[in-house]
Amino acid sequence: VGLVPYYIDGTEPTRSAKRLPEAPIAVTDLAELAGMNLTLTGEGTITAPTTHPDAALSVSVAPARIAISAIDLDLAVQNPETTDVEVLDELLKDGPARYAPSAQLGERGNMIIFAHSSNLPIVHNKMYKAFNRIAELSGGELITLSAADGSTHLYRVVSVKKVDVNDDVSISLAPSSTRLTLVTCDTLAGKSARFVLDAEYVGIL
């Protein structure tokens, strides 16, 4: 099975006065996967350069839905306020979630969304297969994220990489560009294997 944090208590996420961390996030800080911590740690960073460095909006808003037509994906996105690994691991059962310290729509920085993947033939909870086809995507394909305020934001895939949580790999949150990172597990390769998708911000539809 895969990964993804999510924590919903009915309250609206805070949109202002949030200072985004610039230190890289370790894979293990995201959630647990099949009983083991996911952590992106180390000195290296996975960078998705953006061709639109000033494309972000002046007002930030939480993502409400992610859609990727190339793989028939259209799911709600959860916005937890917790970074507790055990809580996030439990919340993965409810679908994709944005990592709380990462950027929101309209903010410069990197938005991280993670979800489960599973290659089991029969899975009763479909959210365990939420990001099953992420690895099928390639550079240039489009991702849309919509917000509760009605805005729709477009991203373009830069790359999809296979990484291992035991390697020195990190995901940068620095506000040097506006981008999106999707993370899920590669259940065919083992418990520590992950797929990391990097996408650049294109603009508002």
C-alpha positions as CSV (number, residue, x, y, z in Angstrom):
1,V,0.0,0.0,0.0
2,G,1.0,3.6,-0.3
3,L,1.1,7.0,1.5
4,V,-0.7,10.2,2.1
5,P,-1.5,12.6,5.0
6,Y,-4.9,14.0,5.7
7,Y,-6.6,15.6,8.6
8,I,-10.0,17.2,8.4
9,D,-11.8,18.7,11.3
10,G,-14.3,20.8,9.5
11,T,-12.4,24.0,9.9
12,E,-11.1,26.1,7.0
13,P,-7.3,26.0,6.6
14,T,-5.5,29.2,7.6
15,R,-4.6,31.3,4.5
16,S,-2.6,34.1,5.9
17,A,0.5,34.8,7.9
18,K,2.0,31.4,7.1
19,R,5.8,31.4,6.6
20,L,6.7,28.5,4.4
21,P,9.7,26.5,5.6
22,E,12.7,26.5,3.2
23,A,14.4,23.4,4.6
24,P,13.9,20.3,2.5
25,I,11.3,17.8,3.6
26,A,12.3,14.2,4.2
27,V,10.2,11.4,2.8
28,T,9.7,10.0,6.3
29,D,8.2,13.2,7.4
30,L,5.2,12.7,5.1
31,A,3.4,9.6,6.5
32,E,3.8,5.9,7.1
33,L,3.7,3.3,4.4
34,A,2.9,-0.3,5.2
35,G,4.0,0.2,8.8
36,M,7.2,2.1,8.1
37,N,7.9,5.8,8.0
38,L,8.2,7.7,4.7
39,T,10.9,10.2,4.9
40,L,12.7,12.3,2.3
41,T,16.0,13.0,4.0
42,G,19.4,14.0,2.9
43,E,21.2,16.8,1.1
44,G,20.0,16.3,-2.4
45,T,16.9,18.1,-3.7
46,I,14.4,17.2,-6.4
47,T,13.9,20.4,-8.4
48,A,11.2,21.2,-10.9
49,P,12.2,24.5,-12.6
50,T,9.3,26.7,-13.5
51,T,9.1,28.8,-16.7
52,H,6.6,31.1,-14.9
53,P,8.5,32.3,-11.8
54,D,6.0,35.1,-11.1
55,A,2.8,33.1,-12.0
56,A,1.6,32.6,-8.4
57,L,-1.3,34.6,-7.1
58,S,-1.1,37.2,-4.3
59,V,-3.8,35.3,-2.3
60,S,-3.2,31.7,-1.2
61,V,-6.0,29.1,-1.1
62,A,-6.1,25.4,-0.2
63,P,-6.5,22.9,-3.1
64,A,-9.8,21.2,-3.1
65,R,-9.5,18.8,-6.0
66,I,-6.8,17.3,-8.3
67,A,-7.5,16.1,-11.8
68,I,-5.2,14.4,-14.3
69,S,-7.1,13.5,-17.4
70,A,-4.2,11.4,-18.9
71,I,-4.7,8.8,-16.1
72,D,-8.4,9.3,-15.4
73,L,-7.7,10.8,-12.0
74,D,-10.2,13.1,-10.3
75,L,-10.1,13.2,-6.5
76,A,-10.7,15.5,-3.6
77,V,-7.7,16.8,-1.8
78,Q,-7.6,17.0,1.9
79,N,-5.8,19.8,3.8
80,P,-4.7,18.6,7.3
81,E,-3.1,21.0,9.7
82,T,-1.2,18.3,11.5
83,T,2.2,16.9,10.6
84,D,2.0,14.0,13.1
85,V,3.1,10.9,11.1
86,E,0.8,8.4,12.8
87,V,-2.3,10.7,12.4
88,L,-1.4,11.3,8.7
89,D,-0.9,7.6,8.1
90,E,-4.4,6.9,9.3
91,L,-5.9,9.7,7.3
92,L,-4.3,8.3,4.1
93,K,-7.3,6.0,3.9
94,D,-9.5,9.0,2.9
95,G,-7.5,10.0,-0.2
96,P,-4.9,12.5,-1.4
97,A,-3.7,15.2,1.0
98,R,-1.5,18.3,1.0
99,Y,1.4,18.3,3.4
100,A,0.6,21.1,5.8
101,P,3.9,23.0,5.7
102,S,4.0,23.0,1.9
103,A,2.7,25.8,-0.3
104,Q,-1.0,26.4,-1.1
105,L,-2.4,27.5,-4.5
106,G,-1.3,31.1,-5.1
107,E,1.8,30.9,-3.1
108,R,5.4,30.7,-4.3
109,G,7.0,27.5,-3.2
110,N,6.3,23.8,-3.6
111,M,3.0,22.2,-2.9
112,I,3.4,18.5,-1.8
113,I,0.4,16.2,-2.2
114,F,0.7,12.5,-1.4
115,A,-1.7,9.5,-1.7
116,H,-1.7,5.7,-1.5
117,S,-0.9,3.2,-4.3
118,S,-1.6,-0.5,-4.2
119,N,-1.1,-3.2,-6.7
120,L,-3.3,-5.7,-4.9
121,P,-5.9,-7.2,-7.3
122,I,-8.7,-6.5,-4.9
123,V,-8.9,-3.4,-2.7
124,H,-12.1,-2.5,-0.9
125,N,-11.1,1.0,-0.1
126,K,-10.4,2.7,-3.5
127,M,-8.3,5.4,-1.9
128,Y,-5.6,2.8,-1.5
129,K,-5.3,3.1,-5.3
130,A,-5.6,6.8,-5.5
131,F,-2.2,7.5,-7.1
132,N,-1.7,4.1,-8.7
133,R,-1.1,5.5,-12.2
134,I,1.2,8.4,-11.3
135,A,4.2,6.5,-12.7
136,E,2.5,6.4,-16.1
137,L,2.8,10.2,-16.5
138,S,5.6,11.8,-18.5
139,G,6.9,15.3,-19.1
140,G,4.5,17.8,-20.6
141,E,1.2,16.2,-19.4
142,L,-1.1,18.4,-17.5
143,I,-2.5,18.5,-13.9
144,T,-5.3,20.7,-12.7
145,L,-5.9,21.7,-9.1
146,S,-9.1,23.5,-8.2
147,A,-9.9,25.5,-5.1
148,A,-13.1,26.0,-3.1
149,D,-13.2,29.6,-4.4
150,G,-13.8,28.3,-7.9
151,S,-10.3,29.0,-9.3
152,T,-8.5,26.3,-11.3
153,H,-4.8,26.1,-11.5
154,L,-2.8,24.3,-14.2
155,Y,0.5,22.5,-13.8
156,R,2.8,20.8,-16.3
157,V,4.6,17.6,-15.5
158,V,8.4,18.0,-15.6
159,S,9.5,14.5,-14.5
160,V,8.5,11.3,-12.6
161,K,11.4,9.8,-10.6
162,K,11.7,6.6,-8.6
163,V,13.4,7.1,-5.3
164,D,14.1,5.1,-2.2
165,V,13.6,6.4,1.3
166,N,16.9,4.9,2.4
167,D,18.8,7.2,-0.1
168,D,19.7,10.8,0.5
169,V,16.7,12.4,-1.2
170,S,14.8,15.5,-0.2
171,I,12.0,17.7,-1.6
172,S,12.7,21.4,-1.5
173,L,10.1,23.8,-0.1
174,A,12.0,27.0,-0.9
175,P,9.9,29.7,-2.6
176,S,12.3,30.1,-5.5
177,S,9.7,28.8,-7.9
178,T,6.0,27.8,-8.0
179,R,5.6,24.0,-8.4
180,L,3.8,20.9,-7.4
181,T,5.2,17.5,-6.1
182,L,3.1,14.4,-6.0
183,V,4.5,11.4,-3.9
184,T,3.3,7.8,-3.7
185,C,4.7,4.4,-3.2
186,D,6.0,1.9,-5.7
187,T,4.5,-1.2,-4.1
188,L,6.0,-3.5,-6.7
189,A,9.6,-2.5,-5.8
190,G,9.4,-2.8,-2.0
191,K,8.3,-0.9,1.1
192,S,10.9,1.9,0.8
193,A,10.3,2.7,-2.9
194,R,8.5,5.9,-3.9
195,F,7.5,7.7,-7.1
196,V,8.1,11.5,-7.0
197,L,6.4,13.6,-9.6
198,D,7.6,17.2,-10.2
199,A,5.4,19.7,-12.0
200,E,5.8,23.4,-12.9
201,Y,3.1,26.0,-12.5
202,V,1.6,27.2,-15.8
203,G,-1.3,29.5,-14.7
204,I,-4.9,29.9,-13.9
205,L,-7.5,28.5,-16.3
